[in-house]
Amino acid sequence: MPGENDSLLASPQDNDNFHTPRENITEKSRRRLERILDSTLAVLSPSPTKYGAIHSDDEPLSLTLGSDAIFADSDSDSNSSSNFIAIEFYPSDSEQVEMPNSVWGAIPLIRGRGDFRTRPSPRSTKNIIVDSLSTAATAKSPQRKPKKKPSHNFDFDEFEQRSTTAKLIKKLVSSTPSVVLASMLNLMLCVPFGSAFFPISWEPFPTSRAIGLKMWFFSTAISQLTFTFTSEFDCAMGMMMVENIPFMHAIAEIITSHQGTTMSALSTTIIAFGISTIVVGFTFFALGYFNLGSIVYLFPKHVIVGCIGGIGVFVVTTGLEVSTGLHFEATIASAEQFFDFAVAKLWLVVVILVVILRIMLLVMERKDKAFPLLSPLFFISITPMTFILCKVAGISAEEARSSTFFFPAPTPEELANSNNFEMFTLIDFKKCDWEAIRLCIPTIIGLTVFSIMHVPINIPSLSMSTGVESNMNKELIGHGISNLLSGLGGGCQNYMCYSNSVAYWKAGGGGKTSSLCITAMSLFFFFFGQSITAFVPRCMAGTLLVHVGLDLFLEGVYFSYNTGFDFLEYLTIWGIVITMSLGGMTFGLTVGVISAAIGFVVNASIHLNPIRGSMVATTLRSQRFRTRAAREILESEEHGRSKITIIQLQSHLYFGNLARFNDEIKRVVNEGITNRGIAGIILDFSLVNGIDSSAAQSLVKLRDFFVKSGILFCVFVTGRGGEAGFPCTFELTESLRTDAVVSSDLDSALAFVEDGLIALQAPGLEKENFVDYAHRSRLMVVGVGGGGGSGEVFEEENDNATIAISCLNAYMAGSEVDGGGRGGVERAAEKIFSYFECVMVEENEVLWRQGEANNVFAALTILGKYKSVLESEAGTTEEIEGGDIIGLHDLCLGEMIRSGRRISTVTCTSNGLFWKLSEVNWKLMVKEKPELALRLQQVCLNLSMHRIMHCSNRIFETRCLPV
């Protein structure tokens, strides 16, 4: 009953209303019911969560099945004894299924996004519903109500067949307009571009020029079929890559100049087209297979825009050639020929149609009414309007064709001898001139480079327009397969056409079935397209080409103006357009690449300053602890850090900016010498990514300039740790070693210059670092000694406790908190040390791990080396040597500012010894000797401030200094 278990079906044994067991329904009928339910659940819309049930009372239950469903909440009381389950399917055109009365217990169902489930039954919804329907379909009327016998004449086969057929018919009918639109777009684009596959100047052409249409549709059909099964876009429309027609003309002209206009030349040309397509396909596939899809974004945008503008000029001239049937050249004789009235009337019609179309588009844009199908419908209407005008004027189709208003119709002989597979029979390797193929290699390379420029434009644009997340590498693999298949058949390059795909998508197109229909239509045009072109007016093809060419040209040179390109880049765009128009596509693309390289050099030298900044090291200090006397020297205006100048360089240092950073560094040095004097200079290369040989040799000359200027300490910082050196192949480290020092980091360089300044005023004082035993030469300097220091006082046989007390003396003296003189510091250090205990550690032993909260102690390292690692960061480590105090921050200030867990993992990298102050002894010190605990806390604060003010944090920033 619903009140007892509303998630499970009530069995016949539990309900007196049931008299027929479920076994009465056949297994075959049950499987049919499952298939029906699967189809029904698959089409349910993702509406908000609803509840529902199939319900029954004393009347026969009606179950309406359709293409969508909504489950309505049940208002029945959970304790009610009425059995109910209700599902309402709609809309119309559905099948009515009559169910008997007196069915089963309640089944509240949850409608989620894309799934169904019962609450809280572990059984699947489909099984529960099928069980329910099965029982309902076989249940007999109750004995106590014989007047209402159930009907058992439900035909599952008929319902399933009619439902599937209706869905298929509905899908085909709904997708027909989009398929027709896509096919018409292909046909409309094929006529002008297919007719322009080979240069107009190739006369006599050894066969019908309609072969270009076959090559177009072959490549388009292959791409459409491939993208159907490989692309993530269900609206993807493949098309022959029309932008490559200029390269195809260049290949054809190279071959005809070498082999003539014979059939052998045509065979060589088609083989060259196939080879270029295979190369393009292999390139696409390799980029996608090796996950190098991002490499296509490396092409400079202004080069791509310039190529688009150059292609626009070519397409416009091709449109004029197609509309007149004459070859256009930039000569006076060609211009006179085009302005002859018999020829001018042909292209003037095209110009008038283009003007009308662009005015219509401008009006729609001004009214802010987007109608993406305006241009396609306009082009399609040209053909019927031409026939209507000819009919009104009394001009027959043959007369219009003789006046070259229509493309020539195939002669009866051509039709009789026509071969639908002619483009394949023309592939004859015996007639191929491989020397001509070799001459085409530069053009094929340019074609390949230009082909892969389309993908970073089309794929992201289509993804943005349709809202489909795409994988660039997967799409590249699809493009590779498509072009490889096309190339093996002698076809041309193809790609996913953005504009056609968007138009197809906006028309409601999509899905594999529709895409296969488009492929079938392309194959149909492949076989019968030659007959169709005879009824296409030249003005339609010319109008489309001129319109598209103008759009490309304006996109290249007009709409790109004031859109972020600087003067040099915009000048490059015009240069590419002009050179492509006059010298050909390969020459224009070469000019674009060279211009991009020149532009990079010029822009980098103008806009990118190789010097990040320069400063006087007055507020900087190294991490070496200094005695009071040493600090007084370094802080003095006359002899201290004010005599140190630091210059930080950045980015790439190369021949384009070496003059700039040379002049700037010399200016800073000269001003410093004049104003305050410079004893030491540090050049920091930590932010430099690369140095070419010209810049490296210039740095050697700068070193000589520093020496001649009287600067005593010259340090060059690599910023790369250890002996990595500078980021260049030139032996810069060895060249700078004379009269200069090469340091691995800024702190080491600053410590070296500080030592030099101290030694100038008090020789030997620079060695009196009070923890020099621990910080014995933090300088990683090429060719510079470790520095020795007072650490040598501690002989190995000395007592470790004496060493530890000396280190504590040094730290406490450095904290400047004791007014009782040196004796008071030493006594306090001995008292504090009494709370420490000695610990021996072995190599690879872990002192504490990152995140630990119950292992709190401080350690004064005496022997061995240690390493601190931030496990949550890649490669963030710090070396710890003897004489360092570690863990003091967590111990002394833990209750106030510690999060409760260790920040890093500390491991001993060699056998060592340290003195440990445990948390228990620390709390005992706080209780027994609070003044000693205060001293230790002040040492902790001094150490923390010392680390915060590290020069790598401080350089050109002030947030690391106390305010």
Secondary structure, 3 states (H helix, E strand, C coil): CCCCCCCCCCCHHHCCCCCCCHHHCCHHHHHHHHHHHHHHHHCCCCCCCCEECECCCCCCEEEEECCEEECCCCCCCCCCCCCCCECEEECCCCEEEEECCCCCCCCCEEECCCCEEECCCCCCHHHHHHHHHHHHHHCCCCCCCCCCCCCCCCCHHHHHHHHHHHHHHHHHHHHHHHHHHHHHHHHHHHHHHHHCCCCCCCCCCCCCCCHHHHHHHHHHHHHHHHHHHHCCCCCCCEEECHHHHHHHHHHHHHHHHHHCCCHHHHHHHHHHHHHHHHHHHHHHHHHHHCCCHHHHHHCCHHHHHHHHHHHHHHHHHHHHHHHHCCCCCCCHHHHHHHCCHHHHHHHHHHHHHHHHHHHHHHHHHHCCCCCCCHHHHHHHHHHHHHHHHHHHHCCCHHHHHHCCCECCCCCHHHHHHCCCCHHHHCCCCCCCCHHHHHHCHHHHHHHHHHHCCCHHHHHHHHHHHHCCCCCHHHHHHHHHHHHHHHHHCCCCCEEECHHHHHHHHHCCCCCHHHHHHHHHHHHHHHHHHHHHHCCCEHHHHHHHHHHHHHHHHHHHHCCCCCCCCCHHHHHHHHHHHHHHHHHCHHHHHHHHHHHHHHHHHHHHHHHCCCEEEEEEHHHCCCCCCCCHHHHHHHHCCCCCHHHEEEEEEEEEECCCCHHHHHHHHHHHHHHHHHHCCCCEEEEEEEEEEEECHHHHHHHHHHHHHHHHCCCCEEEEECCCCCCCCCCCCCCHHHHHCCCCEEECCHHHHHHHHHHHHHHHHCCCHHHCCCCCCCCCCCCCEECCCCCCCHHHHCCCCCCHHHHHHHHHHHHHHHCCCCCCHHHHHHHHHHHHHCCCEEEEECCCCEEECCCCCCCCEEEEEEECCEEEECCCCCCCEEEECCCCEECHHHHHCHHHHCCCCCCCEEEECCCEEEEEEEHHHHHHHHHHCHHHHHHHHHHHHHHHHHHHCCHHHHCCCCCCCCC
